[in-house]
Amino acid sequence: MTMATTADIKNGVVLRIDGALWTIIEFQHVKPGKGGAFVRTKMKNVMTGKVVDKTYNAGTKIETANVDRRDFQYLYNDGSEYVFMDKDTFEQVSVSEAVVGDAKNFLLENQELQIALNDGNPLYVELPASVVLELTYTEPGLQGDRSTGGTKPATLETGYEIQVPLFLETGTKVKVDTRTGDYLGRVND
């Protein structure tokens, strides 16, 4: 554990508050016209996934947790746990669905990613900013007017549903933003 101040707050920093670990998912430094500056944060409890808003006065002392980010490869899901392999030690680690969170929507076997650990306990899974996945189902494509920007639902090979342009068809590989689930473009093999 190390002591820090609100100036050290940024996305991904893990704080220890009353014995629990919280990851900063959003923050904003605010300097009002009068009164002291402060930092508005949105944090997620590493164990429960609960998200809370917390405001700190600028310069407040905070306790940060030591986080070790390591490269892993996703192996499989055994029903309740996701199993990953450490790329350096080849050791396998089981991670609960709560810790994997929304990353499960974009996980394919052999996917490479990072897992943040604190004293060997997985805190969260960090995917690349975007991944390439195949559309396994979408209504037949509509040719013609592409200028309207219309979208339709499509199911990815992970089972997750996203919105894609009307002209895309089943079997198309697409690039998807892992943070928002947004369609980023078509990928040609």
N, C-alpha and C positions, 0 to 999 in steps of 0.2 A: 504494500500500500504506500502511496506517496501522496503528499499534500500538494495541492495546487490552488489556483484561484480561478474565478470566473473567466479570466482572460484566456485560460487554457481550454475552455469549453469549445468543442467542435463536434460535428457528426461522427458517430462511431466511438467517441470517448465513453468509457465505462466508469460510472461513479459508484462508490459504496455509500449507501445511505441507510442508517439503522441496521447494518448487517446484511442488507439486500443489495444485489447488483442491478444497476439501471443503465441502459445504453441510451445515449443522446441520439434521437432521431431527427430532431429539428431544433434550431436555436436562433435567437435574434438578439443582437446587442442593441439596446434602446437608450438613446440619450435625449431625454425630453428637454423642452425649453427651460423649465425650472425644475428643481429637485435633482436628486442623484441619478446617475445612470444605473441601468439594471440589465439583466440578461433573462429573457423569457425562453424557457426550454420546454420541449416535449420529449418525454423519456418513456422507455419501455422496460418493464421489469423483465430481467433476463429469464427468470424461472417461470413466471406466470403468464407473461405476454401482455399484462395489463399496461395500458398507456395512460400517463398522467401529464398534466401541465404543471410546471413549477417555475417560480420566478425567484431569482437571486439578485441581491443588491450587488453592484459592481465591486469587485475586490474581495467578495466573500470567500473564505477558505473552503475548499471542497476536497473530498478524499477520492482519488482516482484508483481504480483497480488495475493491477498488472495484467495486461492482456497479451497473449501470445497468438499471433495469426500464423497459421501454417497451411501449406498446400495439401489438399486431399483430393481423392478421386471417389466419386459416388459409385457404390457397388450394387446395392439392392435395398428394397424395403421388405421387411419380414412381417408386415402387418401393423405393428405398433411402433417399430423403431426403423430408422434409416441407418444403413451401415455404410461407413466410409473407410477408406484406407489412406493412411498417412503416406505421402509420396516419398518421404525420406526413410522412414523406419519400416514401412510396409505393415505397420501395426493397424489392426482394425478397431474402429470406434463406433459405438452405437449411439445415435442421437435421437431424442424423442421428437415426435411430430410438432410439439409446442415450440421447441427450439428451432426446428427447420422452418416453421412458419410458411409464409407465402412462397418461399424458394421451391417448395415441393411442386408447384405448378409448372416449373421449368426444368425439373431434374430428369435427366436421362442417364441410363447406366453409362459408366465411364466418364461422365461429366467431371471436368476439373474445376475446383473451386477452393475457397479458403474457409477455414473454420477458426473462429476466435475462441481461444481457450483461456480459462482462469484456473490456475492450480489443477490443470488436467481436465476440468469440467467444460464441456462445450457451452458457449454463450450464445452464439448465433452463427448462421451459415451465410457466407458472402459469395454470391454468384458473380460472374463477369457482368458488366453493364448490359450486355445483350447476348442472346443465344440464338442459334438457328434451329428451328423445329419444323417438322412437316405437318401440313394440314391433313388430318385424317378424315374430316368430314366438313363439308359446307354445301349449301344449296348450289345447284348448277350456276356457273358464271353467266353474267349478263354482259354481252358485248355491246359496243355502241358508245353511248354518252359517258365518258369518263370524267367530264368536267364538273359533274354535280357533286362529286365527293361523297356519294352514298356509301354506306357500309352494310355489312351483313355479319351475323355470327358465324364463327368457324371454330371447330374443335382441333386443338393441337394434339400431337401424338402422346402428350403427357395426360390428356383428358381435360385439360384446362380450356375454357372457351374465351376467345378474344373477338374483337371486331376487326374485319378486314375489308378492303375495297371489293366492290361488287364483281369485278372481273376475275378474281382469283378462284381457282378450282381445287378440288380435293387432290392431294398429292404434291401440291406446290410447297417448296421450302421457303419459309419466311424468317425474317430477323425480328425478334421480339425484345422489347425493353424489359429487363427483369425487375425493375423497380416499380413500373407502372402497369405492365402488361400490355403496353401499346404496341401496335403493329408498326415496324420501322421500315419495312420494304421487302421486296421479293428477292430471293437468292437463287441465282442460276448455278447449277452444278457445273 
